Amino acid sequence: MSLRLSDFTKYSDIVIQCHDNPDADALASGHAIKWYLKKKGISARFVYGGRNSISKSNLVLMINRLGIKADHVTYIDPPELLITVDCQYGESNVTKFDADNVAVIDHHQITGRLPALSEIRSSYGSCSTIIYELLQMEHIDINSDVNLSTALYYGLMTDTNGFSEISHPSDKDLRDLAKFSRSEILMFKNSNLSRDELKIAGKALENARFFEQNAFAVVEAEPCDPNILGIISDMLLEVDSIATCLVYSILPSGVKLSVRSCVKEVKASELAAYLAEGLGGGGGHLVKAGGLLKRDLLEAAGVNYDKKSLDKFLIDRMESYFRSSEIIYANDHVEDPSKLKHYTKKEVAVGYVRAKNLAGPGHKILIRTLEGDVDVRVEEDLNIIIGINGEIYPCRKEKFESSYKPSDDKYIFPGEYPPAVIDTETGERIELLPFAASCIAKGGSGIYARELDHRVKVFTAWDPEKYYLGIPGDYLAVRADDLSDVYIIAKDIFYKTYALSEE
């Protein structure tokens, strides 16, 4: 990150501003910066504009219970520094106040010219996560103040639809490592549904449509808070004949989606991304996910923006998802090598970590990467390979010795997010890179592979509960010395690491 919270300490007259009609993420973010500045001896003011003051019951509780002070204003004297959080200065959803200097901290897409003091992380699920990382950079533990950690946790939770839309590792770190007040979070959650919203949920469920062939349901709900869509989805998934479901709401700017799955053959995050592909964004985790289809992109794609057309479009998209996906269970799958091409590894430098250096023998560890979470058990012969693009995968000692040779060169990590391991037995978070060494990939016996022309989900021998997705252009690979080891290699990684055998 280029911006640091300590950059603000040279100013004495500071106002922190969030967007009009604040949500929990905006309140948590603004409060956290004010909390930090107070620790540095600077008394800052936290404000928001707009026509209405905060009245939603869960937000009123959050403010009162966590000691958040946010003033509803129509005017402020121009401060020396104005910091906008969870929004960008000059946007239509934030009242524009004059200031000598402006800073921006936000997790939405960049909408215009940014000031020099800016930190935008559009791939993050919440602004609270950015503040969490900025505090870490200042060597401040959010868990030193339970009200602070609870506010940031709740900000992330609400902005990701109850964590259902989390995909970035940093969001997962805040979710898993914050030591929050469970009683406060429970109170906020149980004050989140009004009587009118209860009626919206009931009406939506009454009009649910069921598709038995692929065991999914589709429901339209009236415009409402995204959390209400999640509540409807959760209720649908409790129906015995439903394995996956889609709940959507048509808003003026786009269609909000909530996706659920209770079967390992469908990751909710992957289904949400499929539904939103080319039309907006979608993501989450295995069971819960969400997304948004933007109106302008739908109309550009020839979809009329009316209930009938959108309903047909979404149902067609759901049916296409199931129709176009092949599922492979590595433990029960046999590929015919004679129908595949033989490739050998290029001698490229990658990294590796001996799992036994990270946690005790037998401990289950979760490897957190941009591609998702990988669960493995620590054993004497287990290594973790850090690939050419920063991708992570486990490798037994025997396969490691036949495929790689250690190098004395210093290992340089090529990826965006430094991978970390969480020891699931102790909860400790351990960075991989301090333990990483360099190695060179050897040709070895190579692999047999074929380029995919359709979507394929592979349940590997390593993790039979989670699949790896291959899309057209990726490769399905089988180790030449172990035909049971079936996996997916992304297109860009494949071309960097493998060459067609001359045999």
Secondary structure, 3 states (H helix, E strand, C coil): CCCCHHHHHHCCCEEEEECCCCCHHHHHHHHHHHHHHHHCCCCCEEEECCCCCCCCHHHHHHHHHHCCCCEECCCCCCCCEEEEECCCCCCCCCCCCCCCCEEEEECCCCCCCCCCEEEECCCCCCHHHHHHHHHHHCCCCHHHCHHHHHHHHHHHHHHCCCCCCCCCHHHHHHHHHCCCCHHHHHHHHCCCCCHHHHHHHHHHHHCCEEECCCCEEEEEECCCCHHHHHHHHHHHHCCCCCCEEEEEEECCCEEEEEEEECCCCCCHHHHHHHHHCCCEEEEECCCEEEEEEEHHHHHHCCCCCCHHHHHHHHHHHHHHHHHCEEEEEHHHCCCCHHHCEEEEECCCEEEEEEHHHCCCCCCEEEEEECCEEEEEECCCCEEEEECCCCCEEEEEHHHHHHHEEECCCCCCCCCCCCCEEEECCCCCEEECHHHCEEEEECCCCCEEEEECCCEEEEECCCCCCCEEEECCCCEEEEECCEEEEEEEECHHHHHHHEEECCC
